Amino acid sequence: MPSPAKKRKRDVPDSSPHHARSIASFFKNQATTQAKKPEQVPDTVPEEDTTQTLSDEALARKLQAEWDQEDNATTSEAASGEPPLTPSIPKDIDAEPIKKAQKPNTLSLQSSTGTEDTISLSVPFDQSPLTFDSVKYAEELQKHWATDTGGASYALLTRAFVLANSTSSRIRIVDTLVNLLRVLIEGDPSSVLPAVWLATNAISPPYDELELGLGGSSISKALKKVYGLNSQGLKTLYDKHGDAGDVAFEAKKKQSFTLIKPKPLKIKSVYQSLVKISTSKGTGSQETKQRVVEKLLQDTRGAEESRYIVRTLVQNLRIGAVKTTMLIALARAFLFSKPKGADFVVRPQKELASLKKEDLSEIYNNAEEIVKASYARHPNYNDLVPCLLEVGVTEELLVRCGLQLHVPLRPMLGSITRDLSEMLTKLQGRDFSCEYKYDGQRAQVHCDEKGNVSIFSRHLECMTDKYPDLVSLVPQIRGESVSSFILEGEVVAVDRENGELQPFQVLTNRAKKNVDIGEIKINVCLFAFDLMYLNGEPLMDRPFRERRELLRGLFVEIPNQFSWVKSLDATSTDSETVLEFFKSALDTKCEGIMVKVLDNTPKPGLNETNEALSNNERETNRQSETTNAKEKSSRRKALLSTYEPDKRLESWLKVKKDYSTSSETLDLIPIAGWHGQGRKAKWWSPILMAVRNPETGNLEAVTKCMSGFTDRFYQANKDKYTQGSPSVISRPSYVEYYGEPDVWFEPQEVWEMAFADITLSPTYTAAIGLVSEERGLSLRFPRFLKVREDKSIDEASTSDYLALLWEKQVERSKQEENGPAKETEKLGWQE
């Protein structure tokens, strides 16, 4: 499921005004109209207003009193013939359901707290998997589920969410997920897949674009209708808690009684409801989605279920179960457990518990590598989980759930180096290829034997509709001996007449969907650099030199439409040649160069042993030969020339134009943040930065930054801007930004930021109207330098100053085109 940041960049039809609204903005808009209306809960209301103004509890009391009156009247008349007195609605009702012989269609009050699934909510998922008795709990839960139409309850998943959310320990989060999965594997295997999707806060792989498409108003309406809140009450709760899920939690707690005992939510039914929401299209779809949302909230049996249903709907689960965490949990769960009837072997719990820590870690790591490798080649839980249920964590998993056409593999990534000297040191004794790092968009092109073509982005989003010109090009570029392939390259905007490369911002102006090939105004060229699959055979285990030869030998180059990345083969002794190639890449408006190891083994005659090591490393060798042997093994593995999906290795190195090439820095104001991913899940990352508009006093968003921070700074920043503190506020009216961060900061400090260059942006509002009427300015590759404790926010950089830097950059670019200046001293190069 695409992240909110990606969704904002898509073309959204004008007929979808609710798409960009958030729950916070809805509360804000309702505040004015509700300010003059005091919140009241009357004991009695006019008959015609009952359904709009009474909560479930009040309505139930009223109906119950009316029916009691009828019953009393019947009894009284039968006994004495006198009309009964009109009873008053009781002020306090016992928490237990009213126990009384009732006629058909008679409603009674049900205790909301009494409906919770206490059995599921008592499972100690946060125990160590080495001691957790999954068989015992699976058997108990199966009996419990049988009384409620079968199937694992959503309460069980909620229990795991609560425990995961209550700790910042990654080990404890993994243990909780492992034990949850084990109980489902043994008690209800059919619920494992939907539980994995729900725990990862997604409903489909990123290339299969199923989106919930829910605006904040849909959640708000459902909360008001189901829990009897008005707009002012809803806004008050949101301002206090700052999280839509916490609002639902508090609202559910106040709902002491319900009209009827809700049926328990099931893991499968919740997932199916989300799919129904995402697949509802066309006329009446919004009403359909609204009904599904309301039904989900109505069926929750406890405040925690309400919290996590709403967090799921707003796509912000906040339990730390990112992709890597879930893959680790799956690998470990299938080491301990298997469904009934499965043939694969699992390790007895007692045997694993008796192992030494190092031996257990090795078993864990081997299982995790298999699951991660399978997911990297085939990133779809719909295929991975069923295979795990059938064959477990075995090598067969890589065969059954491996590389497949039209399913994007996760791309291999390069490590960053700050200058050429560092790169040459790391690749001492190796043959490598230097390639231009073009300023474009990475693309993965799939073509099958029938000629069907799919194009995917670096983030696995489907871009086939965005580039119909590349799709039509495929029959021309594949040679006669090529039937099917997966290749990778960089899509760059070009001037078709002279072949001049255009900046990335030109490419961003191209439409993103429903592109008519006859109306394309921005032409592109695909610069291919790797071949991962050919004629039904994966090539990832072959050296890069061999993959590159197949690519260039079997495909046809078409000038300014399909070509190879410009490259230079060299060794660490060719420092002058590499420097000139790097400078030529910058002169050609590239970001820098990519450096890739060509072969798996060092070149004969070049020493990669202790002669390439520093004195400190030699001393380490003498002090601990065993430790150093492991380190050397890991370094050698990292320098293999194979294609390693979803890994960032030093066999691929990025050398970019250093930040120091921009002598200017900006003093920006941190105004908002998002929940981090992976290792940064417990911090705010990225952080939204803004400049100051000197005329209006507003703050204009200019960039997101997630570079240059230390772990200590991240933690201090999270402590400062912790939710519930005065430093965290609701969306301020003086901030100009189209998106919806997870949290808004009280503007109070200034940070000095470095950057590579300034670009026009459709997303950010900084300096809009000064350089363009429709676009603001943004920073490329921003990096945090320090907190400017000597400056107040009134002394932060202004939008006028940012526009001035942009104009200087444009002028400098024109001068370089006429006569490129020598920039050797700026490249971070050291002779």
N, C-alpha and C positions, 0 to 999 in steps of 0.2 A: 504494500500500500504506500503510495507516495507520501512523503512528508509534507507538512503544511508549507514549508519554504518552497518546495518544488511546485505545489499546486498554485501558488500565487503567480507564478511565471507563465501559466498556461493561458490560452485565449479562452475567456469565459463569455458565453452569449449574453447580450444585453438583457435578455428575457429572464435572467436568473438573478434577480436583485438580492436574494437571500444568501447567495453563495459566499459573499465576503463578510456577512454579519457574524459577530461572535456573541457569546452569551453575555460578556461584559458590556459590549456596546448596546445590547438590548436593554440591560438593566439601566444603563445610563440614560437612554432615551425615555424610559418609563418614569424616571425619577420626578421630572417636572410635573407631569400630569397627575401623579399620585401624591404629590407633596401636600395638597390641600385636603386630602381624604384621610381622616384618622382611621387607623386599622381597628375594626371592631369585630367581635364574634357574638352576634345577638343570640339570645336564647330562642327567640322565635323570629321568623321571617315571613314576608308575604308569600303566598302560595306560588305565584308565578315566578318568583326569584329563587326558588329552592335549589335548583340544579346549578345555578351560577354562583351563589354566595355561600352555601353550606358545605362544610367539609364532610367527608364520609362519616366522621364521628357524630357531628351535629345532625346530619340527615338521618342517621340510624336511630339516634335518640328520639327524634321527632316521629319517625315512622313507628318505632317501638311503642311510644306513648299512645299514638293514635290506635294502634292495634290492641294495646292493653285496655284502652278505653272501650273499644268495641267488645272485647271479651268480658270486661266487667259489666258492661251494659246488658249483655246477654245473660250473664249469671244473676245479676240483680233483678232483671225482669222476671226471670224464671222463679226466683225466690219470693219476691214481694210485689212484683208488678210496678215498682217505682223506677223512674229514670235515674241512671247513675250520675254521680258527681264527676266533673271533668278533672282528670288527674293532671298534675303538673309534671313537666319533664324533670327527671331526677338530676340533681347537681353533680352527684358523684356516683359512678357505677363501678362495681367490683371488677377487678381485672379479669376475673374468670368469665367465660361466655355465659349468657343467661340460660340457666337450665330450666326449661319449662316445656311442657307438652305443647307443641305448636301445630297449627293447621298447615296444609300445603301452601307454598308461596309465602310463608311467613319468614321475615328476615330477623336475625338476631345479631347483637354485637359480638364481634370476635376480638379477642385480645391480640393486638399486633405483635407484642413481645412474645406471646405464647406460641406463635406460629413458627418461630425460628427452628432451624434444624440443629438441635443441640448435639446430636451424635456426630454430624460432620464437623461442627465447630469445636469439637474437643480433640480432634486428631492431632497429635504432636508432630507435625511435618518437619519442624525445625530440629529434630534429633539428628544425630549422625546416621547416615545410611547403614553404617556397620552395626548399629544397635536397633534401628527402627524395624518393627515387626510388621511388614507390609501384608503378609498373608493373613494375620489376625484381623487387621483393620479392613482388609478387602472383604473378608467373609462377613464381618459384622455389617458393613455398609451394604453388601448385596442383599442381606435380609431386610435392611431398612428401606432400600430402594424398591424392593419388591412390593412394599405396601403403597408406594406412590407411582404405580404404572411402570416401574423399572427405569434403568438408565441412571448414570451418575448425576448427582444433583449439582446445580451451580453453587450451592452452599459450600461444597467441598473445595471448589476452585477459589471461592471467596476466602475460605480459611487459609489457603496457601498465600493468597494475595496479602492478607492482613499480616501474616508472619513475615513475608518478604519485605513489606513496607515498613515493618517495625525495626528493621536492622539496617545498618550500613555495611555490615560484613558481607563481602562477596561470597565467602565460603558458606556462610549461613544461608544466603539466598540460593546458592546452587544446591545445597543440601535439601532445602525446602522443596525446590522444584523436582529434584531427583525422587524424593519420597512421594510427592504427589503423582508423578508419572508412574511410579511402581504400583501404587494402589490402583490406578486406572488400568494399567497393563494387566494386572491380575484380576481386577474386579469388573471392569467394563472396557475392554480394548477398543470398542467402537467410539469411545469418548476421548481417546488419546489425541487424535488429530485435531478436533475442534478445540480441545483444551490448549494445545500448542499454539494454534492461531490466536486464541483469546489472550493467552499469556504474553504473546509477542505483540499484542495490540494491532493485529492485522487480520485480514480475511482472505488475502490472496497474495501471490508473488508480485513483485513490483512490475513485471512486464505484462501482467494480466490486470489491467487497471480497473479494479472494482473499488469504487469510492462510495462512502456513506452519503456524501452530499447533504449533510445536515447542517443547517444554520443554527446559530445560537438561539434564535426565536423558537425553533422547534423544541429544543430542550426546555426553554423557559415556559412555554405553553403547557408542556406535559407536566412539569413540576407544579405549576399552579393548579392545573385541573385535577391531578391525582392526589396531591397533598393539601389542597385547600388553601394555598398561599395567594396573596395578592401581589401586585408588582412591587409595592413598597417593601413588603415583607421579604420578598425574594432579593431585592437589591440590598436590604440591610444584611441579610445572611451572606451575600456574596462579598460585600465590602468588609465584613468581619473575617471571613475565612479565605477569600481569594481563590477558591477552587470549586469548580462546579460539582465535583463529586462530594466534597465536604458539605456543600449546600444541600444536596440530596440526603446526605446522612442526617443532618440536623432536622430537615423537614420530615423525614421518615420517623425519627425519634418522637417528634411531637404528635405524630398520628398514632394515638394510643389505641384506637379501635378501628376496625374495618367492618364493612357491611357483611362480607363473607370471607371465609378462610381461603386465601389464594392457593392455587395449585402450585406445587414447588417448581421452580425453574430448573430446567435440565441444561447441562453443558451443551448438548447437541441442539436443543431448541433455541438457546440464546444465539449460538453461532448461525443457525438457520435464519433467525430473525434479522441478523446483521446482513446476511446475504440477500434477504428479501428487500431490505432497505436499499442496498446498493444496486440491485437489479430493477428497481421500480423506475420506469421511464415513461415519458409522455404525459398526456392529459390525466389529471387526477393522481399523479405520482406523489406529490407533496402531501395530499390527504392520506394516501396509503402509508407513507413513511411516518406521518404523525400518529396514526393509529397503532402502528407497530411499536413506536417509542412509548406511547402511553400504556400499551399492554405490558411491555417489559417492566415498567415502573409499578404498575398495579400488582404484578405477580411477585414482586420482591418480598421475601419473608424475613425482613430484618434490615436495620439501618446500614450494615456493612454491604449487603447485597445491593442496596440502592446506590451506595457510594461508587461501587466498582462497575455497576451497569452504566451509570452516567459517565464515569471516567472513560469507559470503553467507547461510549458514543461520541465523546469529544476528543478521542484519540490521544489521551494523556493518562496512561494507566499508573505510571510512577511507582513501579515495583522493581525496576532495575533489571528486568529480564530482556536484555538486548540479545541480538542474534548470537553472539559468541556464548553467552551464558546459557541460552536454551540448547545450543548444540552440545555443550559440555554436559548439561543435565540429561539430555537424551542418551548420550554415549554411556554415562554411568548407570542410568536407570536400566538399560538393557544388559548391562553386565550382571545385575542382581536379579532381574525378573524377566519372565516371558509369559505370554498368554497361554492358556490351556490349549494343548494340541500342537504347539509349535515344536519344531524339531531341533532348533539350535540349542547349543549348550550354554548354560549360565554358571557362574562360579558360586558355590555355596557361600552364604553370608559368613558363616563361622570361619571358613578358610580365608576369606578376604580380611576378616577382622584379626586373624592371627599373623598376618604378614607384617614385615617391617615397613616403616613409613616409605623408605626408598623404593621397595619392591611394589608396594601398592600404588605409589605415584607413577611408576613405569607402566603398570597395567592400565591405570587411568589414561595416561598420555597416549598409549597406543590406540585405545578405543576412541579417544577424542580425535586423534589424527585421521582415523578412518571416516568418522562421521563428518568432520570438517571438510575433508577432501571431497567426499561425496556431495556435500551441499555446495561447495565452491564450484564444482562442475555442473551441478544440476540444482540450482537454488529454488526448490519448490517443496514445501512440506507435504503437499498433496501426494507427492511421489516418494519422498524420503521416509515418512512415518509408516506407510503400509509396507514398504520394504523392510524396515526395521522390525515390524511386528512379525514378518514372515521369516527373515533370515538372521535377525539380530545384528550385532556389531561384528561382522566378518568381512573378509576380503570380497566376498560375493556381492556385498552392498555396492562396491565401486563399479561392479559390472552391471548390476540391475538398475542402479541409479547413478549413471555416469553421464558423460558428455552426450548431448543429443541436439540435433538440428532444430532450430527455432526455439530453443531454450537457452538463453544467454548464460555463459559461464561468467563467474565473477573475475574481473580483469586482474592481471598481475600489476603490481605497483612498484615504483622506484623509490629508493631512499634518497634523502636530500643531502647534498654536499654544498658547502658555502663557497668553495673556490676550486680551481683546477688542481692546485697542489694537493689538497686533501683527496681528490678523486684519484690522482696518479699514485698516491701512497697506498690507497686501499686496493688498487688493481695491480700492484707490483707483481711482475712476472706473468701477467696474463695478456693474451690477445683480446682486444675489445674493439667495438664499433662505436664511433661517435655519430649521432644522428641529430639533425635539426629538431628542436622541440617547437613545433608550430603552434601558433596562437589560434587554436581552433577548438573543435569539440571531438572528443574521442568517440569512435564508432566501431561497433562489432557487426560485421556483415555475414549473414547466413544465407546459403543457397542450397536447395536440395536438387535431386535428379530431375524433378519436374520443372525446375526453373523458378520455384516459389522463393521469394526473397524476404528476409526480415532484417531490420537494422535496429540495433540497441545502443543506448548510451552507456557511459561509464557506470551509471547508477542503475543499469538494467531496464530503464524505461524504453518502451517501444517507440522508435522514431521513424518507422517505415513510411507513415503518412506525411512526415515532415520533409522527406527527401525522395520524392517520386522520380526526380532526375537521376539519382544514384541507382534506384531500382531499375530504371530503363537502361542503365549503362551496363548492368551485369552481363547480359548475353554477349556484349562486345568485348569485355575484358577477360573472360575466362577462355583459355585455350581449348583446343579440340579434345585433349585428353582429360579435361577437368569435368567431372559430373556433379560433384557436390563439394562444398568447402565452407570453412569458417575462417575469415581473415579479419585483421584488426588494422585500423588506420586512424588518421586525423582528418576530419572534415574542416576545410579552411575556405573562407570566402575569398574569391579571386576575381580579378578583372580578366574576363575571358579574352579580351583583345590582346593585351600585352603580358598576361600571366602574372601581373603584380599581385602580391599577397595583401589582403585587407585585414584590418584589426578585428579582433574577436567581437567587438561591439557592433560591427557591421553585420556579422553573422546573427547576432541576437535580434536584429530587426526583421529577420525572416520569419514568416508565419510558422506556427508550430503544429498546426493540424489543418486538415481539409485543404491542402495545397494543390492548386491546379497547375500542372506542369507547363501549361501554356501561358501562365501569368507570372512565372517566376522572374523576379527582377534582380535578385542577389544570387549570382552563380557560385558554385562551390567546386572544389577539387578534393578528391579523396587521396591522401598520401598514405599508402599502405606500408606497414612496417613488420607485420608478423602473420604467420599462417599456422593455425592451431588444429585444423582438421581438413583432410583431403580425401575425396573419393571413398568415404565410409570409414576412414582410418584416422584415429587421433594422432597428432604429431607432437603433443606436449612433452613427451619424454625424450624427444630428439634435441640435439644441440641447436642453439640459435643459428649458427652458421648454416646448418643443413636446412632448417625451416626457411631461412631467408633465400637460399638458392632455389628452393622449390617455388617460392612465391614469385621471384623474378624470372624464373625460367618457364613457368607454365601460364602466366597471366600476361595480358597484352596492355602495354602502356598507351594511354591516349592523352596527349599534351593538354594541360590545363583542366583536365577532367578526372583522370586516374593516373597516378604516378607513384614512384617510390619516394620514401623520405630520402633527402640528400644525406649521404653518410660518408664516413672516412674510417677505414680500418687502421689501427695503430697499436702501439705498446707503450708502456710507461717510459720508455727511452725517447719517445717522439714528442717531447714536451713542446718544442717550438711549433711543430706542425699542428698539434692539437690546439695551441693558443690561437693560431691564425684561423683555424676552422671555427673556434668559438667566437672570435670577433666577426667572422663573416656571417655567422648565424644571427648575431645581434644586428648587424647591418641590414639583414634581410627581414627585419622586424619579427624575428622569432624570440621566444622567451628565453632561450638558452639552448643547451644540448642535452640529449639523453645518451648515456654511456652504458653499453651492454656487453657482458662477457660473451665471447663467441664460442668457446669450447669448454667442455667439462674439465679438461686437464690443463695444467700449465704448459706453456710453450717450452720445449727443450732448450737448454742453454740460458734460460732466465731463472735466477735464483729466487725461490719463494720461501726459503727456509729461514734460518736464524739471521742471515745477512740482511733480510728485509725487516728484521725486528729491531726495536729500540733497545737501549741498554736496560731499561726498566723491564722490558719483556723478557730479556735474557735472564735477568735476575729472578723473575717469576718462574722461568723454566727450571732454574736450579733449585728453587725453594719447594716447588710442588709439581713434580712431573705428571702425576695423575690428573690433577686439576687442569693443567695446561693441555694435556692430551685431549680432554673433553672439549676445551675451548677451541683447539685447532680443528677438531672434528666438526664443530658447529660452524666455524668460519669456512671450512672447505665446502660444507654442504650449502652454505649461503651463496657461494660463488659458482654453483652449478649453472650451466647455460640452458637448462630446461625451462619450460614455461610453467610457472607455479601460480595457479589461480588463487586470487584473494590473499596473496602474500606480498609483503613489502620487504624485498631482499637487497643485499648490496651487490648482487650480480647485475642489477639495474640501478644506475645512479643518475640523479637529476643535478645538473649544474645550471642554475639560472643566473640571470643578471642580478647581482647582489642588491640588497636593500640600500646599500650605501651609494648606489648610482643616483638615487634621489637625495640630494643634499637637504631638502626641505623636510620638516616634520610638522605635524599638526597637533594642537592641544584640543582634545575632544572630550565630550561628556558622556559617561556611561549612563544609559537610560533604561535598559531592559535586558533580559536574558532568556535563554532557553535551557531546558534540562539537557545535560550532556549525554553523550552516547558512549557505550563501551566503558573504558577505564575512567572516563570523565562523567559517568552517570550521576555521581553524588555532588557535582558542582554545577555552576552556571557556565555553560559553554555551548555556542558562541555568545558573545555579549554585543548588544546593539549600541553603536556610538553615534553621537550627534554633534553638529555644529550649531552655533547660535545665530539667529537672524537679528541683526542689530536694530532693525526698524520695528518689527513686530514683537520682539522678545521671545518668539517661539523657538523651540528646538527642532532642527530638521535632521532626520536620520540620514547618515552618510555611508555606513558600512557595518558589517559584523566582523568581529575580531575573535580569533581563537588561537593566535600564535604569539609567542613571546612570554607566556605566563609560566611560572613555576607551580608545582603542586602546593607549595606553602602559600603562594599568593591566591591560588584558586580557593583553598580552604578558608583563608582570611576573608576573601570576597564573599564566599557563601555564608560565613558567619555574620558578616556585616549586612548582607541583603537576605536575611532569612525570612521566610514567610511568617507573617504575623507581627513583624517588627515595624517600627515607624519608617524604616528605610524602604519598605515595600508598600506600594500604593496601588490604587485602582488606576485604570487608564487615564492619564492626564490630558486635559483639553489643549494644553499648550505644546504638545508633541505632534509633529507632522510625520506620520508613517502609516502606510497602507496595511501592514501586516499585523499579526496578533502574536506577540511573544508570550511565553509562559508566565512571565512575571515582569512587572514594571518597577523601576528603581526611582526613588526620590533623588532628583538631580542634586548632587552635593559635592562632587569632586571632578578633577580634570586629570586626564591621562595623556601623556605624550605618545604619539603614534608615528611609526615610520611606515613607508609604503613604497611600492614600485612605481606606480603612475596613477593618474586620475582618468576615469572613463565616464562617458555618458551612461545613464542608467534609467530604465523604466520603473525600477523598484524603489529607489531612494529619492527623497524630496529635496536634498540639500542643494541650494543655489538654483532651484527651479525658477525659470523666468529670467535668469541672468545670462545663461548661455544657451538655453533652449526653453521654448514655451511649454513643451510636453515632457521633457526629461530633466531629471536632476543629475547630480554628480556623485560618483562613488569612488572608492579607493580599491586598487588591486593589490592583493597580498599585504594587507595591513598587519603590522606587528607592534605589540605593546613594548614600550621602552621603560617607562617609569610613571609613577604618580607625581603630578606637579603640585606638591603640597604648598608651594609658594603662590599658587593661582586660585582665585575663586572662579565660579562658573561664569561670572560676568566678564572674566578675562580669557575665556576660551576662544578658540579660533572661530571666525565668523564665516557666513556663507559668502560674503563679499571677497574675503581673502582666498577662500577656496576657488572661487571663480577666477580670481587673478592668477592663481597657480595654474589653473587649466589653460588660460590664455598663453601663459609663458611656455607651457608644455607644447601647445600647438605651434607656437612660433619656433621653438627649438626643433621640433620635428621637421618643419619646413626647411630650416637651415641645414639639417643633417641630410635631407634629400638632395639639396643642391651641392653640398660638400661635406660628407661625413667627417665628423671630428674624431681625432684620435682619443680613444677612451681606455688605452691600456692600463693607465694608472687607476682606473675606476673598477676594474674587473675583479679585484681581489686576487690578482695573479702575483705570485712571488717567484722571482727567478731562482 
